Amino acid sequence: FSSFPGMPKWRKTHLTYRIVNYTPDLPRDAVDSAIEKALKVWEEVTPLTFSRLYEGEADIMISFAVKEHGDFYSFDGPGQSLAHAYPPGPGLYGDIHFDDDEKWTEDASGTNLFLVAAHELGHSLGLFHSANTEALMYPLYNSFTELAQFRLSQDDVNGIQSLYGPPPASTEEPLVPTKSVPSGSEVPAKCDPASSFDAISTLRGEYLFFKDRYFWRRSHWNPEPEFHLISAFWPSLPSYLDAAYEVNSRDTVFIFKGNEFWAIRGNEVQAGYPRGIHTLGFPSTIRKIDAAVSDKEKKKTYFFAEDKYWRFDENSQSMEQGFPRLIADDFPGVEPKVDAVLQAFGFFYFFSGSSQFEFDPNARMVTHILKSNSWLHC
Amino acid sequence: YPLSGAAKEEDSNRDLAQQYLEKYYNLEKDVKQFRRKDSNLIVKKIQGMQKFLGLEVTGKLDTDTLEVMRKPRCGVPDVGH
């Protein structure tokens, strides 16, 4: 494998992409899913996550064009050059152009869009061509690739992980991913005594416990929590979330990752998201938050980051004055850092690692300390 | 005089190779050097391409090399610049 001269790479792990236009060769949803599948190929082996924008400038702008199309690399009609992409960086950099003089297909009858998209995304992320004929980043298009069993070669994985490292969940040696269902070691265990959560939220009376790229869904009628991939419900949401909370009065759940947040209503991600967290009133020094919960009675939302917290007024839609304050001052007994917070039965439940602190806001004290996964009937 | 078939084909192979090396292997666009078939630089560029793409390194525009150059591929160069 090799990286571009100067080793350009993205300085953030959450990237945005936008499909600017479509080829007449395929239905739009076929193009959408080919691109999503190609993104997942790289998501599986790195800490990178992607979300889709429908307007404005995304990190990775994806378009179809023929012949001269506004950069220095004209396309050449059918055959030979199929597509090209630019290394990480602003503007044109990171972008992908497909030659629409090719016949783009979902199978191998023409030029398979998924396969070429996965290769070009390798360039958008910083990989140059590989001399390994088995590698996805080998420059020649291999129409005989078994699409159903497609997988990155070790060379591809070594290449991309030399730029971004392995996915946060795995600390072992770089994985060569399989397209089949992830092996046991990648799927978080519900009743692992050491288990912790990335984020927790209510959703229309249910409880969602987010972990890695999955979530448990606990409802009143089904004592056994369901287990799902986040992407199964919200394909454009990232995984390895930081925080989540529901604002009942708006029937909306807000999801946080890094310096961005999304609004979801049911399983619809609202248009115009992600937005920057600083639009909520956080100082620029805050690069991410750890947890959040919205008090539906008081219509106040609490944001927790390291040992401090902020309070946001849902009526005035603004961060309140006099914050941040120390968590220890107002929630005595709750130990930072807070992974997630849940409000239920008049209590606040603070989750920190494998421990859960039940906090009585009236008595202003911790009344119970439980295992984090006690909500999952462990 | 009209080029014989073989000579015509040789010309078109040379053009294909020149475009390919200019596009993907950072060969300077300089027509003359391609006319001097034994130009050392060209042989080196052809050898570099053959090595990168996993072909037998002959330095010549043999059949395998010409066939690979006609295959569909990514438009990003193989040699950085």
Interface residues (C-beta under 8 A of the other chain):
Chain A: S2 F4 P5 Y73 F75 G79 Q80 S81 L82 A83 H84 A85 D99 E102 T111 V116 H119 E120 H123 F128 H129 A131 T133 P139 L140 Y141 S143
Chain B: K23 Y24 K51 F52 L53 G54 V68 R70 K71 P72 R73 C74 G75 V76 P77 D78 G80 H81
